[in-house]
Structure formats: C-alpha cells, structure tokens
Amino acid sequence: MPASKTDSSIAAHRWVLGYLMKEKKIFIPSLLALFFTAVLSLAFPWFLKELIGNPTDAWKSGVDSQQVLEKSNRIVLELLAVLALQAIVAFFRVQGFIRAAESALNRLRQDLFSHIVRLPMAFYQEQRSGALSNRISADLGIVRDTLLQTVPQAVRQSVILLGGLVFILIASWKLSLILLCSVPVVILAIAIFGRKVKGFSKQAQDALEDSSSVLEESVQGIADVKSFHNEAFEEKRYASALSEFFAVTRRGAKYRAAFLAFIIFVLFGTIALVTWFGARMLAHGEISGTNFISFILFSIFVGASLGSFPEIISQLQQTAGATERLREILRLSTEPTGGDHSARMEGHLRFRDVSFSYPSRPDLTVLRNISFDVSPGQRVAFVGPSGAGKSTMFSLILGFHEIKSGSIEVDGHAFESWSQRALRAQMAIVPQEVQLFGGTIRENIAYGKLDASEAEIEHAAQQANAHDFITQQPDGYQTIVGPRGTKLSGGQRQRIAIARAILADPRILLLDEATSALDAESERLVHEALERLMHGRTSLIIAHRLSTVRHADRILVFQHGKIVEQGTHHDLLEAHGAYRYLVETQLI
C-alpha cells in the first residue's frame, strides 16, 4: 500500500510538471536562473567567513590594520556586487516563473473545463449544487500555490543544501559526518509524517467542499430559506460542515506541528552538538579558526534549508492530494463523439420498446416498453401525472442517458449512428423553468445561434413576442438579465427562451410545460410565440394545460412509465379513460 501511495504522488507531480513543461521556453530559463541565484546565495556565508576570518587571523599574526581594513572593504564590495547580480537575475526569474506557472494553470483550467462540459448528464445528477466548482477552485488554489511558491522554494533550498554540504565537507569532514547523521532521521520523518499530511489534506478538501456546497445551496435557494424563515437552520447546517472541516484540519495540524517540532529539535540539536565538538577540535588545534567559522556559517545555511523541507514536503503532499482529485475528473469518460456530424435530419422520431432506469436507481424502471412514432412536422403531446416518465423521455431524446433496452430511431437510423452534436444542433428545448445566463438579453437569445446577426436576433425576438418588452428596457438588447435571469419575470424569460429556440431553427422541438407557471396575459403571449415556433417542426409537448394539448395531432397518456392511451383529444375524451380523467381533474 505505501508503494502505491508513493507512486500516486510521483504520478501527480509528474502530471503537474507536464503542464509546466508546455511552457518550457519560459520555464527552463527561469529554472536555470533559479539555480544560478541559489548558487549565488552561498556566496553570502563564503564572503561572511572571509570577512570574519580575515581580521581574526590578522590580529593573531600582527598584520598591519590598514591592510586588514582594505581587504575587508574589498570583500564587502565583492559581496555587494554578487548580491546586486543576484537581485537582478531574481527580478527576471520571478517574472518568468509567474508567467510559466500562470500559463500552465490556464492550460489546466481550460482542459478541466473542456472535459467537464463534455461529461454525461449522469455525472452532474450526482453532484451537489456548487460542489464541483468549489472542489475545482480549492484544488487549483493549492496547485497554484505550489507552482508559484513551493516549486521555486524547493529548487532553491535543494541547491543551497547540496552546495552547503560541499562547503562543510571542505571545512571539516569529521564535523560533516556528525551533521549528516541527522539527514536519514529527517528523511524518515518526512516519509512517515508526509503520508499522514497528504491524507488529512484530502479529507480537509472534501470537508471544505461540503461546507461550500451548503453555502452555494443556501444562496441559490435564498428565497425559500427566507420564505420558510429557516435562516437559523441553514446557519446550523453551515456550522456543522465547518466544524467537520475544522476537526480534520486540527487533526492534520497535530501531525504537521509534531513534524516541524521534531525537525527543529533534530536539526538545531545536531548543530549545537557539532559546534560543541568543533570547539573542542579548535582548542586542540585540529581545525583552523577560519575553517571552523566557515563550517558554522554553512551549517546554519544547511540547517535552515533542511528546516524548510518539512513545510515544502507538506505542501507537495497537499498538492498530490488535490491533483489526484483533479485527475479523477479528467479520467471520467466523456459523452461519445462518434456518428455522422453533417447529417441533416427531417424530424422523424421513433421509439421501439424502450425501457430505462437511472444508473443511480437501477432497480427502479422509469420507462417500460415505450413505443411510438412521430412523423416530421407532427405535434405530439405527452400528458400524465408527475413522475410518469415524461421528462425522462425528453432526456433520452436529447441523448442525456443510455436506454436499458429497445431502440430509438431518428429518420429511420439508429440513435447511436448519429453524433450527439449533430442531433442536439437540430433540437431545441423550451423548459418550464428557464434559467438564463448572467449576461445580456442579446447574448441569451444568440445562444441558439452564436453567429447570428443583429437582424436575426431581433426577428427571433419579434416572433417570440419579446421585442416590445426588450426595447422598453433601459439598455434594450444590452440589458443585463442578472444571475439565472432573475431581473426578468417568468413570462419574459420564457419568451427569451422561445426566441433562442426560433434562432436555433430546430427540426425537433421539445416543450416541457412551457406555460404552466404563467399568468393569463403572459400565457397568451407565450402561446402565440409557441405557435409560430412549432409551425413546420416536429414538436413534442409536455403540458398540463388543455389549451396546449387539445390542438396536438396526437396525445400520449403516461402512467407509471407506460403509455396507457394515445389518440386525438376528441377520440380520447370519447374513450372515457385515463385522459378524460386527467382533463376533468387536472388539466385546465
């Protein structure tokens, strides 16, 4: 098990490094500059040793003090020159690292988004509101901190550590061996504690994701929260989620604190022991004063570098956990992309003995042996009680789910032989609850045809009975609709959705109770717009209003996932069956 965890961490870091290497024209020069500045950092203790050792040796040997001062001045000037060079190189190195890291992160964000929008609907139905975006945001935040701060710090400290070890070996191999005895202890501690930190990091991210989901749900449903005066309940929900997050981070903090305390004790205890031993060697003439000073100065640098590695390793372990979560998303299978992309459909739809169960509820059959045939240009209405399977059938037509058995055909060809892109490009849906994007009215209408001209957009709005209310807005078509279209009324949102569908010019139109939540005047305007939209198109209508259903060419009556009746409005009324009961008790 430990080996597999190690392999997973290595793979995660290699994956992130792969994104950095796509920016190698900037990243590699910046990395070389980092090595250079790290090496220059070792000049500081070197010059400091010369500066301290020079006067000390001079006083002992009785050398002229003027010569000592001149040499000291030269050493200081050389040190300042090196520091200036280091600062100049560091200026360009930091810019290069930031450019490479941010560019790599943008590539990663784009790849994640491109993959996410192509995941099947089943994936989204298993996600809590806001959980996915919060999860990705938190994980990318950790990766960003690592690329911008931890990676440069790790490279810098590694160079200082290795260079410092070389200098202390030159100064005294005996003292170096004593100091190096602490290194295996540090490495072992990193291996043990680092694995624990990674586990707690992943748990903390999951707990933070849950708390963020509560926040997102409460904000999105704030009207319901206030309507049922449940602010206190939501406060408790959020507090509970935060408590879980805090408990995980507190457990993780114990390991990180113990790790750091242990490293500090080992490193500085070792330095103290080495200094004591070196003082004895100096007293017995086994080491010169200059070499002893050199050893002490470089030992401090080596100790400081080793002391920084616990935090570096901790951050890298956190990154491994966050990266693994991101890779889990990228490993998910996207929707199929095969089939004919250029085929133009006529609008002939046929279901043959279709049965369906949701993957999350395989034992519950939602649709049972559904069969019907819709000719091009025909209007077919689906009626029945809630939960009868009507909306599920729309999901199957849009290719959101795979059927359990049976077949669906479009224009006589199996559903699978079409590309989903080609099918959806020739379909449009007007849902009951329209949620617009938070841009302008124009942008929301143009979503049906992204390259539409201004004239086409206005014509679609006129056909949808939306042009008049749009032009009455202060900014006309440039009016911002607000989050999910909240600045507009339900009827206005419906008409914008209809304008979008008109602009898309679909062959198959899906209307999901498009007028059920509107007042009489809004319903009249929407109904007129829908009549224009349905003209000449295959139209499938889910409706609870008699005014929408009665003019359909055929009506299919659903109960418990089955079609129990079908025919015209007149024929079904005469049959005195399920449809007549619905008309008398539910349909308006």
C-alpha positions in Angstrom: 0.0 0.0 0.0 2.7 2.6 0.8 4.4 2.0 -2.5 1.2 2.6 -4.4 0.7 5.9 -2.5 4.2 6.9 -3.3 3.7 6.0 -7.0 0.4 8.0 -6.9 2.2 11.1 -5.5 5.0 10.8 -8.1 2.5 10.5 -10.9 0.5 13.5 -9.6 3.6 15.7 -9.5 4.8 14.4 -12.9 1.4 15.4 -14.3 1.7 18.9 -13.0 5.2 19.2 -14.2 4.0 18.1 -17.7 1.9 21.3 -17.8 4.9 23.4 -16.8 7.0 21.8 -19.5 4.5 23.0 -22.1 5.8 26.5 -21.1 9.4 25.3 -21.3 10.6 28.3 -23.3 9.9 30.4 -20.2 10.1 27.8 -17.5 13.5 26.3 -18.3 15.4 29.6 -18.5 13.6 30.6 -15.2 14.7 27.3 -13.7 18.3 27.9 -14.7 18.1 31.4 -13.3 16.8 30.0 -10.1 19.8 27.6 -9.9 22.1 30.5 -10.6 20.6 32.7 -7.8 20.6 29.8 -5.4 24.3 29.2 -6.0 24.9 32.9 -5.5 23.1 32.6 -2.2 26.1 30.5 -1.0 28.3 33.4 -1.7 26.9 35.2 1.4 28.3 32.8 4.0 31.5 32.5 2.0 32.2 36.2 2.0 31.0 36.4 5.6 33.5 33.8 6.5 36.3 35.7 4.7 35.2 38.9 6.4 35.2 37.4 9.9 38.2 35.2 9.4 40.4 37.9 7.9 40.5 40.3 10.9 40.7 37.5 13.3 43.8 35.9 11.6 45.3 39.4 11.2 45.1 40.2 14.9 46.7 36.9 15.8 49.6 37.4 13.4 50.1 41.1 14.0 49.4 42.2 10.4 49.0 45.9 9.7 45.4 47.0 10.5 45.3 49.2 7.4 45.8 46.1 5.2 43.1 44.4 7.1 40.7 47.3 6.5 41.5 47.4 2.8 40.9 43.7 2.4 37.7 43.9 4.4 36.5 46.8 2.2 37.2 44.7 -0.9 35.3 41.7 0.5 32.3 43.8 1.3 32.3 45.4 -2.2 32.6 42.0 -3.8 29.7 40.7 -1.7 27.5 43.7 -2.6 28.3 43.2 -6.3 27.3 39.5 -6.0 24.1 40.5 -4.1 23.3 43.0 -6.9 23.8 40.5 -9.6 21.6 38.0 -7.6 18.8 40.7 -7.3 18.8 41.5 -11.0 18.7 37.8 -12.0 16.0 37.2 -9.4 13.9 40.0 -10.8 13.6 38.3 -14.2 13.5 34.8 -12.7 10.4 35.6 -10.6 8.6 37.1 -13.6 9.4 34.1 -15.7 8.3 31.7 -13.0 5.0 33.5 -12.6 4.4 33.7 -16.3 5.1 30.0 -16.8 3.1 28.9 -13.7 0.1 31.0 -14.5 0.1 30.0 -18.2 0.4 26.3 -17.1 -2.5 26.8 -14.7 -4.6 28.4 -17.5 -4.0 25.4 -19.7 -5.0 23.1 -16.8 -8.2 25.1 -16.2 -9.1 25.1 -19.8 -8.5 21.3 -20.1 -10.6 20.7 -17.0 -13.5 22.9 -18.2 -13.4 21.4 -21.7 -13.6 17.9 -20.2 -16.3 18.8 -17.6 -18.7 20.3 -20.2 -18.4 17.0 -22.2 -19.2 14.7 -19.2 -22.5 12.9 -19.4 -25.6 14.2 -17.5 -25.5 11.3 -15.1 -22.3 12.8 -13.6 -24.0 16.1 -12.9 -27.1 14.5 -11.4 -24.8 13.0 -8.7 -23.2 16.3 -7.8 -24.4 18.7 -5.1 -25.1 22.3 -6.1 -21.8 24.1 -6.4 -19.8 21.2 -5.2 -17.9 20.7 -8.4 -16.9 24.3 -9.0 -15.9 24.7 -5.3 -13.9 21.5 -5.5 -12.0 22.5 -8.6 -11.5 26.1 -7.3 -10.0 24.8 -4.0 -7.8 22.2 -5.6 -6.5 24.6 -8.3 -5.7 27.1 -5.5 -3.4 24.5 -3.9 -1.8 23.7 -7.2 -1.3 27.4 -7.9 0.4 28.0 -4.5 2.7 25.1 -5.2 3.7 26.2 -8.7 4.3 29.9 -7.7 5.9 29.4 -4.2 6.7 25.8 -3.3 8.4 24.6 -6.5 10.8 27.6 -6.6 11.4 27.3 -2.9 12.1 23.5 -3.2 14.7 24.1 -6.0 16.3 26.9 -4.2 16.7 25.1 -0.9 17.9 21.9 -2.6 20.7 23.9 -4.3 21.6 25.6 -1.0 21.5 22.3 0.9 23.8 20.5 -1.6 26.2 23.4 -2.0 26.3 23.9 1.7 27.1 20.3 2.3 30.0 20.6 -0.2 31.5 23.6 1.7 31.2 22.0 5.2 32.9 18.8 3.9 35.7 21.0 2.7 35.9 22.8 6.0 35.9 19.6 8.1 34.9 16.1 7.1 34.8 14.9 10.7 32.2 17.6 11.7 30.3 17.0 8.5 29.8 13.3 9.3 28.2 14.3 12.6 25.9 16.8 10.9 25.0 14.3 8.2 23.9 11.7 10.7 20.7 13.8 11.2 19.8 13.6 7.5 18.5 10.0 7.4 16.4 10.8 10.5 14.9 13.8 8.7 14.2 11.8 5.5 12.5 9.1 7.6 10.3 11.6 9.4 9.4 13.2 6.1 8.3 9.8 4.7 6.2 9.0 7.8 4.6 12.3 8.5 4.3 13.4 4.9 1.9 10.5 4.1 -0.3 11.4 7.1 -0.4 15.1 6.0 -1.4 14.1 2.5 -4.3 12.0 3.9 -5.5 14.8 6.1 -5.2 17.3 3.3 -7.6 15.3 1.1 -10.0 14.9 3.9 -9.9 18.7 4.6 -10.6 19.4 0.9 -13.6 17.1 1.0 -14.9 18.7 4.2 -14.4 22.2 2.8 -16.2 21.2 -0.4 -19.2 20.1 1.7 -19.3 23.5 3.5 -19.0 25.4 0.2 -21.9 23.3 -1.1 -24.1 24.3 1.8 -23.2 28.0 1.2 -24.0 27.7 -2.5 -27.3 25.9 -1.9 -28.4 28.5 0.7 -27.5 31.4 -1.6 -29.2 29.9 -4.7 -32.3 29.0 -2.7 -32.3 32.1 -0.5 -36.0 32.9 -1.4 -37.1 29.5 0.0 -34.8 30.0 3.0 -36.4 33.3 3.9 -40.0 32.2 2.9 -39.8 29.3 5.5 -37.8 31.5 7.9 -35.1 28.8 8.1 -32.1 31.1 8.4 -31.2 29.6 11.7 -31.4 26.1 10.3 -29.0 27.0 7.4 -26.7 28.5 9.9 -26.6 25.2 11.8 -26.0 23.3 8.6 -23.1 25.5 7.6 -21.7 25.5 11.2 -21.9 21.7 11.2 -20.0 21.5 7.9 -17.4 24.0 9.1 -17.0 22.0 12.3 -16.1 18.9 10.4 -13.6 20.8 8.3 -12.1 22.3 11.4 -11.9 18.9 13.1 -10.0 17.5 10.1 -7.6 20.4 9.9 -7.0 20.3 13.6 -6.0 16.6 13.4 -3.8 17.4 10.5 -2.3 20.3 12.4 -1.1 18.0 15.1 0.9 15.9 12.7 2.3 19.0 11.0 3.2 20.6 14.3 4.8 17.4 15.6 6.7 17.0 12.4 8.1 20.6 12.5 8.9 20.4 16.2 10.8 17.1 15.7 12.8 18.5 12.7 13.7 21.7 14.6 14.9 19.6 17.6 16.9 17.2 15.5 18.5 19.9 13.3 19.4 22.5 15.8 20.3 19.9 18.4 22.7 18.5 15.8 24.1 21.9 15.1 24.6 22.6 18.8 26.4 19.2 19.1 28.6 19.9 16.1 29.5 23.4 17.4 30.5 21.9 20.8 32.6 19.2 19.1 34.1 21.8 16.8 35.1 24.0 19.7 37.0 21.1 21.2 38.7 20.4 17.9 39.7 24.1 17.7 41.0 24.0 21.2 43.2 21.0 20.3 44.4 22.6 17.0 42.6 20.0 14.9 40.8 22.8 12.8 41.7 26.3 11.9 39.6 29.3 13.1 38.7 30.2 9.5 37.5 26.7 8.7 35.6 26.5 12.0 33.8 29.8 11.2 33.2 28.5 7.6 31.7 25.3 9.0 29.5 27.1 11.4 28.1 29.6 8.8 27.5 26.9 6.2 26.0 24.6 8.8 23.4 27.3 9.7 22.5 27.5 6.0 22.3 23.8 5.7 20.2 23.6 8.8 17.9 26.3 7.6 17.5 24.5 4.3 16.7 21.2 5.9 14.3 23.0 8.3 12.3 24.4 5.3 11.8 21.0 3.8 9.0 19.9 6.2 6.8 22.7 5.0 7.8 22.1 1.4 7.0 18.4 1.6 3.8 19.2 3.4 2.7 21.5 0.6 3.8 19.0 -2.0 1.7 16.3 -0.3 -1.3 18.6 -0.2 -0.7 19.2 -3.9 -0.6 15.5 -4.6 -4.0 15.1 -2.9 -5.5 18.0 -4.8 -4.0 16.9 -8.1 -5.3 13.4 -7.7 -8.8 14.7 -7.3 -8.4 16.8 -10.5 -7.1 13.8 -12.3 -10.1 11.7 -11.1 -12.3 14.2 -13.0 -10.2 14.0 -16.2 -10.3 10.2 -16.0 -14.1 10.2 -16.3 -15.4 9.2 -19.6 -17.0 11.9 -21.7 -20.0 11.6 -24.0 -19.4 9.7 -27.2 -18.3 11.8 -30.2 -18.9 9.3 -33.0 -21.6 9.3 -35.7 -22.3 11.5 -38.7 -21.7 15.2 -37.8 -23.0 16.7 -41.0 -26.3 14.8 -41.5 -29.4 16.9 -41.7 -32.5 15.4 -40.1 -36.1 15.5 -41.3 -37.6 15.2 -37.8 -38.9 11.6 -37.9 -38.7 10.1 -34.4 -39.5 6.5 -33.4 -39.3 4.7 -30.0 -39.4 0.9 -30.1 -39.9 -0.9 -26.8 -37.7 1.5 -24.9 -37.1 0.8 -21.2 -35.0 2.9 -18.9 -33.7 3.1 -15.4 -31.4 5.7 -13.9 -27.9 4.4 -13.1 -28.2 5.6 -9.5 -31.5 3.6 -9.2 -31.1 0.5 -11.4 -33.9 -1.4 -9.7 -36.5 1.3 -10.4 -37.7 1.2 -14.1 -38.8 4.7 -15.1 -40.0 3.8 -18.6 -41.4 0.5 -19.6 -41.6 -0.7 -23.2 -42.4 2.7 -24.7 -43.2 2.7 -28.4 -44.5 5.5 -30.6 -43.8 7.1 -34.0 -43.7 10.8 -34.7 -43.7 11.9 -38.4 -41.9 15.1 -39.5 -43.8 18.2 -38.7 -46.3 16.4 -36.3 -47.3 17.7 -32.9 -47.4 15.1 -30.2 -48.4 15.9 -26.6 -47.4 13.9 -23.6 -49.7 14.0 -20.6 -49.9 12.2 -17.3 -49.3 12.7 -13.6 -45.9 13.8 -12.2 -43.4 11.1 -12.1 -44.9 9.2 -15.0 -41.7 9.4 -17.1 -42.5 12.3 -19.5 -39.4 14.5 -18.7 -37.2 11.4 -18.6 -38.2 10.7 -22.2 -37.1 14.2 -23.2 -33.7 13.4 -21.6 -33.4 10.3 -23.7 -34.3 12.2 -26.9 -31.5 14.7 -26.1 -29.1 11.8 -25.5 -28.5 12.6 -21.8 -28.8 8.9 -20.9 -28.4 5.5 -22.5 -31.5 3.3 -22.7 -31.8 0.0 -20.9 -33.4 -1.9 -23.8 -35.2 -1.2 -27.0 -34.2 1.3 -29.6 -34.6 5.0 -30.7 -34.5 5.9 -34.3 -34.2 9.3 -36.0 -35.2 9.4 -39.7 -35.0 5.6 -39.8 -31.5 5.5 -38.4 -30.4 4.2 -35.0 -29.9 6.9 -32.5 -26.3 5.7 -31.9 -25.4 6.2 -35.6 -25.9 9.9 -35.2 -23.4 12.1 -33.5 -24.8 13.8 -30.4 -23.5 17.1 -31.7 -25.5 16.7 -34.9 -28.6 15.6 -33.1 -28.6 18.4 -30.5 -27.7 21.0 -33.1 -31.1 20.2 -34.7 -33.1 20.1 -31.5 -34.2 22.8 -29.1 -35.9 22.7 -25.8 -38.1 25.3 -24.0 -38.2 24.2 -20.4 -40.7 25.1 -17.7 -38.1 26.8 -15.5 -35.9 28.9 -17.8 -32.5 29.8 -16.3 -30.8 32.4 -18.4 -27.1 33.1 -18.4 -26.0 36.1 -16.4 -25.2 38.3 -19.5 -27.3 40.5 -21.7 -30.6 39.7 -23.3 -28.9 39.7 -26.7 -26.3 37.2 -25.6 -29.0 34.9 -24.2 -31.0 34.9 -27.4 -27.9 34.5 -29.5 -27.1 31.3 -27.6 -29.3 29.5 -30.0 -27.1 30.6 -32.9 -23.8 32.1 -31.8 -23.0 33.7 -35.2 -26.5 35.3 -35.6 -26.7 38.9 -36.9 -28.5 41.7 -35.1 -31.3 41.5 -37.6 -31.7 37.7 -37.0 -31.8 38.2 -33.2 -34.4 41.0 -33.4 -36.5 38.9 -35.8 -36.4 36.0 -33.4 -37.4 38.3 -30.6 -40.3 39.6 -32.6 -41.5 36.1 -33.4 -41.3 35.3 -29.7 -43.4 38.3 -28.7 -40.3 39.5 -26.8 -39.2 42.5 -28.9 -41.6 45.0 -27.3 -40.6 44.4 -23.7 -36.9 44.3 -24.6 -37.0 47.7 -26.3 -38.7 49.1 -23.2 -35.7 48.1 -21.0 -33.3 51.0 -20.3 -30.5 49.3 -22.3 -32.6 47.4 -24.8 -31.0 44.2 -26.0 -27.9 45.0 -23.9 -29.9 44.8 -20.7 -28.2 42.6 -18.1 -30.6 39.8 -17.0 -28.9 39.1 -13.7 -28.0 35.7 -12.2 -30.1 33.0 -14.0 -32.3 35.8 -15.4 -33.7 36.9 -12.0 -34.2 40.5 -13.2 -36.8 39.4 -15.6 -40.3 37.9 -15.0 -41.2 34.3 -15.7 -43.0 35.2 -18.9 -40.2 37.4 -20.1 -37.7 34.6 -19.5 -39.9 32.1 -21.4 -40.2 34.4 -24.4 -36.4 34.8 -24.5 -36.1 31.0 -24.4 -38.5 30.8 -27.3 -36.6 33.4 -29.2 -33.5 31.4 -28.6 -35.2 28.3 -29.9 -36.5 30.2 -33.0 -33.0 31.3 -33.8 -31.7 27.8 -33.5 -34.2 26.7 -36.2 -34.5 23.1 -34.9 -36.1 20.2 -36.7 -37.3 18.7 -33.4 -38.8 20.9 -30.7 -39.2 19.9 -27.1 -41.6 21.9 -24.9 -41.5 21.0 -21.3 -44.6 22.6 -19.6 -43.6 25.9 -21.1 -46.7 27.8 -20.0 -47.6 26.1 -16.7 -46.3 28.8 -14.4 -47.5 31.9 -16.2 -50.4 34.3 -15.7 -53.1 34.6 -18.3 -51.6 37.5 -20.2 -48.1 36.0 -20.2 -49.5 32.7 -21.3 -51.3 34.3 -24.2 -48.1 35.9 -25.5 -46.1 32.8 -24.9 -48.7 30.6 -26.6 -48.7 32.8 -29.7 -45.0 32.6 -29.8 -45.0 28.8 -29.4 -47.5 28.5 -32.3 -45.1 30.3 -34.6 -42.2 28.2 -33.3 -43.9 24.9 -33.7 -45.0 25.6 -37.3 -43.4 23.1 -39.7 -41.4 21.4 -37.0 -41.7 18.1 -35.2 -43.0 19.2 -31.8 -43.1 17.1 -28.6 -45.0 18.8 -25.9 -45.3 18.1 -22.2 -48.2 20.0 -20.9 -50.8 20.3 -18.1 -52.9 22.9 -19.8 -55.8 21.9 -22.0 -55.2 24.9 -24.4 -51.8 23.4 -25.2 -52.8 19.8 -25.5 -56.1 19.9 -27.4 -54.6 21.0 -30.7 -52.0 18.3 -30.8 -52.1 15.8 -33.7 -51.8 13.0 -31.2 -51.8 12.7 -27.4 -49.8 10.1 -25.5 -51.1 9.4 -22.0 -48.4 8.2 -19.5 -49.0 6.3 -16.2 -46.3 4.6 -14.2 -43.8 4.7 -17.0 -46.1 3.3 -19.6 -48.2 4.6 -22.4 -51.7 3.7 -21.5 -53.6 5.6 -24.2 -53.0 7.5 -27.4 -55.1 9.4 -29.9 -56.5 12.8 -30.6 -58.1 15.0 -28.0 -61.6 14.2 -29.3 -61.0 10.4 -29.5 -59.5 10.2 -26.0 -62.4 12.1 -24.5 -64.8 9.7 -26.1 -62.9 6.8 -24.7 -63.7 7.7 -21.1 -60.3 6.5 -20.0 -57.3 8.0 -18.2 -57.1 11.1 -20.4 -60.7 12.1 -19.7 -60.0 11.7 -16.0 -57.0 14.0 -16.3 -59.0 16.6 -18.2 -61.7 16.6 -15.6 -59.4 16.6 -12.6 -56.0 18.2 -13.6 -55.9 19.8 -17.0 -57.0 23.5 -17.1 
